[in-house]
Amino acid sequence: MIPAAFEYHVPKTLEETLRLLERHGDEAKVLAGGHSLLPLMKLRLAAPRYVIDIGRLRGMSYIREENGQIAIGALTTHADLESSALLLMRCPLLPETAAEIGDVQVRNRGTLGGSLAHADPAGDYPASILALDAEIIAASTAGTRTICARDFFVDMLTTQLRPGEILSQVRVPPLAPRTGAAYCKLHQPASGFAIVGVAARLTLGKGGKIDSAAVGITGVGPKAYRAAAVEKALRGKKPSPKLLADAARHAAQGVEPLSDLHASAEYRREMAAVFTRRALERAIARAQGKKA
């Protein structure tokens, strides 16, 4: 199908973008990589009167260390995240996640900010952003504000971004010593989206017990979430295959799994446990200095 008629804007700066958003309000949509918005427009599930293409904004694609965190510009592509030497050394969970997204063409065009702002329940990044306790920076003509990853995802395709705001940056902490992280995913064969995706981050204490645990899950419910029951079952305990398997059984606790043509709710519930166990096993092995 052909999209409905729209007015096309190509701002060159973030400030110009924010003024356009303020002027046009709900009638405007932001276009980044385009992999989410354009299909919706072609199907006429979205019909914005104004399309604001931010793909040429200056200074919005970068990965750098700032004040003890790693700052990532919203227009940084999946391919740049996947190949970043800084992230591979300091926060390898994001490159591992980026490598699981779509195919080479998608990874070279899609952006971190676009993916997070779209909040697809089967998107990959939300699980890892949650597991990392990331911070998301939202910009508007009034200034910027910081949103914790735990608070960012509200519902299916819905975030804490307010009208007139744009996601401008993501900040993630480098992994601490004796910390391992992993992302494990059950792919939907045609699209590559996550039927289930699990990101785990575990830190071991000097005695070998799990000091801290963070588990983010995508694909199961209408939004990505932190698996609090899994985290609680792990903290303060010495890792073992039985502990990890028992904790993983809580992966879908308190969540009503989605059911669609790709997977039933029951299948998603079972696979959430399976892939949580796999992610935990890989994260523990890495925290112990083993290759996994």
N, C-alpha and C positions, 0 to 999 in steps of 0.2 A: 504493500500500500504506500501511498504518498502522504507525507505529513501535511497537516493543516498549515495554511499560510502563517508566517511569523516574520517579525522584524529581527534582523541579525546584527549584533554588536560585537566588535572585537576590541575591547579595551587593552591598553598597553601597560597600565599600572593597576595595582591593587586598589588604590584610592579611586581611580576612575570606575572600577568595577563596583565598588561599594556605593558610589553615588548613583550608578545605574540601578542597582538593587533597591536602594532607598526610593528612587523615583518610580519604579515600576511595580514594586511590591510582589504580591502573589501572582501577577500576570507574567513574571519573568522566571526563567530557569537557567541555571548555570551549566555550561557545557565544558567538561574537562577533557578526559580521554574519549568520551562519547559512547562507550560500550554499554552503558545502562540507559541513558536518555534517548539516544537515537532509535533503538528498537521500540521503545515505548511510543515515541512520536510516530514512527512508521505504522504502528498498529492503532494509532489514535487513542491510546490509553493515556497519553499526555498530549496536550495541545496548548503549549505556552504561546502567548502573544509576542513575547520577546525572548530571544535566546542570546545569552551573554557568553561568548566563547572566551574562556580565560586561558586557552592553550598557549598564547603568546605573551603572557605576563612575564615581566622581567623579575628575576630574583626569587622565584617561587619553587625552584627545583634545586635542592642541595641536601647534603648529609654532612653534619659537622658537630663537633663537641662544643657545648656551651654550658658553663656553670655546672659542671659535673654530670650533665645529661647529654644525650645525643638528640640534636634537633634535626627534624626532617621536614623539608618544604612540602606543601600539599600537592604540588605538581610533579613531585619525584615519581618516576615510573617504576613499575614492578621490576623491570629489567635492571634499573639502577640500584634498587634495593638488593636484588639477588646477587649482584656483582660487587657491591660496596666492600672494599677492604676494611674500612673502619667497622662496619657492622659485623662482618665475618669474624673479626677479632674481638669486638666488645659486646655485641648483642646478636649472636648468630641465629636466634630464633626468627628474626624478621627475614633474613635471606632465605632461610629454609621454608618459611611460609610463602614468600614471593615465588619461589621456584615451583610451588604447587598450583599456581594460578593459571588457568586456561592453557594457551599455547604460546609460542614465541611471538606471534603477531600481537596477541592480547597483552603480553607482558611488556612489549616495546611501546605500547600506546596507553594502556590503562595507568591510572595514578593512584597513589595511596589516599590522597584526600578525597578524590571522587568515589572511591570504593567505600570509605568509611561514611561519608556524608549520605550515600545512597542507602546504606544500612540494609542491604539484602540479607535475609535470614540465612542464606546459604553462602554468604561471602566468607573468605578465609581470614582476612586481617582482623576482624573483630575479636576472634578467639585469642589471637596472640597479643593484641593491644590490651585486652582485659588481663591476660596472664602476666603481662609486664607492668601492670599498674601505670599505664601511660597517662600523659596529660595531653589534652587536645585544645589548641588555641583557636578561638573564634574571633573574627575581626568584623567590625562594622564601622560606620561613620562616627560612632560614639567612642570608639577605642577597641581594646581587646579584652577578652576574659578567658579564664582557664577553666576547662571542664574535665573532671576526672573521668577516666575511661569507664569506671563502674556506673557513672551517671549518664553517660552519653547516649546509650542505646535505649530508646523508650519502648518501641513496638516495631512491628513489621514496617520497614521503609520509613521509620520515624526516629528522629534524634532530638537532642536538646538544642540544636541550632534554631535560633529565633529568626523571624522575618527580617531580612536585611543583613543577616550575618553570612559569612563565608568561612569555611574551615581553612585556616592559613598555615598551620604548622602542627606537627605531632612531636612530642618529647618523650623519649623512653630512657630508662636508666640502664647503664652498662650492667652486665651480669656481675654479681659479687663473687668473691672467691668461694670455691667449693659449691658452686651453683651450676646446675645443668638445666637445659631447656630443650623442648622438642615439640614439633607439630606433626601429628599423624592424621590422615584424612582418608575417608571413603569417598572416592570420586563418583560423580554422576557421569557415566561414560560419554555422553554426547557433548555436554556443555563444560565439563570439568568442575562445576560447582560442587560444594561439599554436601553430600547427603548427611555426613557427620564429619566434623573437624574438631580436633582437640589439641589445645596448646597447654603444655605443663611447664612450670618453673619450680624447681625444688632446690633448697639450700640445706646442706648437711652441716651439723655442728661438729665440734672436735671429737666427740664420742661416737660419731657416726649416725646419730639420730637426726631425724628430719626437723630442722629448726623452723623452716617456713615452707609453705606450699601454696601455689596459685595455679588454678586450672580454669581455662576459658574454653567454652564449648559453643560451636556454631553448627547450623544445619538442623538441629533437633527441634527447637521451639521457634516461635515467631520472631525472636530476637536472640542474639548471642548473650550468654550469661556466665557468671562465675559459679562453678560447682562447689558451693560452700560446704556441703556435706562431705564431699570427697576430701577437701582440704582439712576439715576437722578430723577426719578419720586418720590422717597421715601425721599430723603435727605431734612432735615429741616422741615418735616411735622409730624404732630401727627398721630400715627397709628390708623387706623379704618378699619373695614372690607371692606368698599368701596375703601379706598386708596389702600389697598393691592391687591384687585381684579383688580382695574384699572391699577396699576403698572405692575401686572403680565401679562397683555395683550400685553406688549412690549417684552415678553420673547424671541421671535424669530425674533425680528426686525433686519433687516440687514443681516439675515442668510438665506441661501438657504437650507431648510430641506432635509434630505435624504429620498429616497423612496425605499423600498425593500419589500421582501415577508412578513416581520413582521409588517410593518406599512407604510402607504402612507405618502407623504410629508405633506399633509393637516392634517392628523391625528396627526403627530408629532408636527405640529405647534399648534394645539389645546391643546394637552396634555402638551406641554411646558408651556402654560398659567396656566393650571390646577395645575400642580405639582409645579410651581413657587409660586402660591398662597398658596398652602399647606405648602411649606417650609417656606415662609415668616410668615405665621400665627404661625407656631410652633416656629420659631426663636423669634418672638416678645413675645410670651407667656413666653418663657424661659428667655428673657431679663427682663421681668417684675417679675421674680421670681416664675412663676407658673409652675406646672408640665405639660409637653406636650410631 
